[in-house]
Amino acid sequence: MRKQIGILTDFGSKDGYVASMKGVIASTCDDCTIIDLSHDMTPQDITGAALFLESCCGYFPEGFIFLVVVDPGVGTARRILCLQTEQKGQLFIAPDNGVLDLVVKQQGVKERKNFYFFDAGGAIGENIIGVIAGMAYGARVVPPNKPILAFADDRDDPVFVKISGRANWGLVRSGLHLGKALREESEKFGGEGGGHDIAAGARVLKSKKEEFLESIDRKIGEQLKRN
C-alpha cells in the first residue's frame, strides 16, 4: 500500500517552500501520495494548528502520516516529535511546541486514586513517553492535583514495560518524590527505577504491571498523606 503523507504548514502557497518539501519527500519516498492539508494557517499560530489537527485527523485512514510545520522557532534546534497513535496507527511528525497537545488528549488518560496514567503500548517510543507525559500537563489534559505516569513497551526487552513519571512543584512541596516512589515500587516487581522528585522513570515486568499500578498508587498516596 502506498504511504499517504499530509502536510500542514503556515508557509502559504505563493513561495517555493511547500514545493521544496514535496521535492524532498518525493526524492526519498517514491511510493507515497502527498496531500496538502493546508498551507494557510495563520503564521506561527500553534493553537490554530492544534485545533485543525484535532478536527480532521479522525477522518484519515489508518497509518496516515501527518507532517506539521507551524512553529515560531522554525529552523532552530527545537526538538522534533514523532507520535504514533494507538487507535489507528497514525503518525504525527511535528515540532515540540504544543501543536500535538490535543492529539495527545484524544488518546485517553486513565485515573487512579493518586495518579493519572496512560499506556502507549508499542505506539509511542519509550524514549519520548516522558515528553508526552509532560505535554499532558502543558495541554491541561490532566489537572495538577496528581502526578502522571506514562507506560510504553520496552522495545529492547519485550518482557518489560517502561514508565516515565512527571509531577509539579506543588505536589513535591506536599511530599511527593517520584524518583523514590518509582525506585522502591519497581524493585518489588522485577524492575528498577529512580530519578528526581518531579521527574523519574522505571521499568517493571509486563506481567506485573497491574500489581505495580496498585502498589505505586498506595505509595504515592502515602507520600501525599492521602491514604
N, C-alpha and C positions, 0 to 999 in steps of 0.2 A: 504494500500500500504506500502511495506517495505521501511524504510528510507534508503537513499543512502548517504554514507559518503566517501568523497575523502580526502586522506591525502597527504600533500605536506611538505617535510622536507629536511634538509641538513644533515641528520644523516648517510646516506649511508645504505647499506644493509648487511654489514658483522657482525655488532654487534646486540645485542638484544633490542635496543631502540625502533625500529619500532614495533617489535613483542610485546613488553610490552605495547605500546599504543593500539595496536589492542586487546590485552587481556583485558585491562581496558574497552574499548568500548564494547567488546562482553559481558563482565560481567554485564554491566549496561544497555545494549540495545540488547535484544535477537531477535529483529525483524528488524535488519539493515544489509545492504550489505556494506562491506568495500572495497573501491577501492584504489589502490596505484596510485596516480598521478605521483609522482616522489620522490625519496629519494636521488637523485644525484645532487641536486642543489649545486653550489659552496658554501662552508661553509660561513655563515653569509652574503651572497650576497642578500641583501634586494631588490635592483633594479632588479636583475635577477628573483627573485621570483615574484615580482610585474608584470614584463613583461610576465612571464609564465602564471600567472592567467588571465591577460588581454587577452592573445592569445587564451585561451581554454575555459574559463568559459561559453561563449555563446553557446557552443556545448552540454552542460549538461542540463538535464531536469529541469522543474520547481520543486522548493523545495529541490534541491540538496544541501548538506551541505559540505562546504569546510573547512577543518581543517588544518591550516597552522602553522608550527613551523620552521621558518627561522629567527633567531634573535641573534645578538651578545650578548644580555643580557638574554639569556635563563636561566631559573632557578632563576632569580631575581624577585624583586617585581614589575616589569614592568606591567602596566595595560593591560588587555586583552579586545579587542573589539569584539562585536558581531553585525554584519551588515547584514540586510536583504534587498535585492534589491526589488524595486517596480515592475519592469517589469516581473520577473519570480519567485519572492519569494525565491530566492536562499539565503542561509545563509552562511556567512563567519565568521569564528572564528579565530582570529589571534592576535598577539601582536601589541600594539600601537607603531609601529616603522616606519610606512610609507609603509608597504608591501601591504596595501589595497588602496593606493592613486590612482592607475589607475582604480581600480574598482569604486571608488567614481567618478572619472572623467567620466566614461561611463554613469553614471546615469543621467547626464544632469543638467546644471546650466543655469538659465534664467537671463536676464538682463533688468533692468530698467535704466532710465536716470542716477540715482545717486547711485545705488547699484546693486549687484548681489544677486540672491536668488535661493534656490531650496526647493521643497516641498516634504518631505518624506512620507506624509500621515501617514499611520499606519505601514509602512515598517521598520522604524528605531525608536527605543525608544526615547521618548522626553528627557530622561536623558543623552543621548550621542550625541544629534544633535550638541551641541556646539563643541564637539570633531571633528565631521565630518566637520563642518564649518571651523575649524582651519586646518584640513587636506587639505581642498581645496586650502588654501593659500600655505601650505607646498608643495603640489604637483604641484603648478603653474597651477591649474585648472582655476583659475581666476587671472587676473593681479592685481597689488597692487593699482590701481588707484581708487578703490571704496571699501566700506565695503561689507561684505556678510552676508545675513540673511538666517537662516535655519528654516523651518517650520516642525512641526510634530503634529499629533493628540494628544490631551491630553487624555490619556487612563483612567484617573480618572474622568474626566468630559468631555464627548464627544461633548458637545456644544462649547467647546473652542479648539483653536489651540495654541500650544506653539511656541515661537520664540526665537532663540538664535542668537546673532549677534557678529561678530568678525571684527576687523579693524586692522590697523597697526599704528606705531608711526608717520609715515609721514602724514597720514590723521588726526591724533589727532593734530599734530602741525599746520595743516591747518584749525583747528577749529572744527573738528568733536568731538562730545561727545555722543556716542551711548546710554549710560545709560539715559541721559536726553531726548534724542530723543525718545527712546522707552517708557519711562515713560509717557511723555506728549501725545504722539500719541495713545498709547494703552488705556489710560483713556477715550479718545473720543469714543471708540468703545467697551465699556463694559468690559474693561480689566484692567490690571495693569502691571507694569514693572519697570525696573531700573537696576542699575549696574554701572560699571566703564566706563570711556571714550573709552577704547579699547575693552571691552568685556561686554556684557549686555544681559538681557533676558526679555521676556514679555509673556503675553498671551492675546488673544482677542477672541471675539465671532467668531466662524467659519463662521457664516452668514455675518459677516462684514469684512471678510478677504480682498476682492478686494478693498473695500473703504480704509482699513488700508494701503494697498500697495501704493495706490495713495497718501495718506496723509503722510506716512513716507518718500516717495520719495521727496515730497516737503520739508519736514523738514530737511532731510539730505542735500538737495541742498541749503537750506538757511544757514545751519551751514558751509558748504564749500564754500558759496558765489558763487554758480554755477547757481542759478536760475535768 
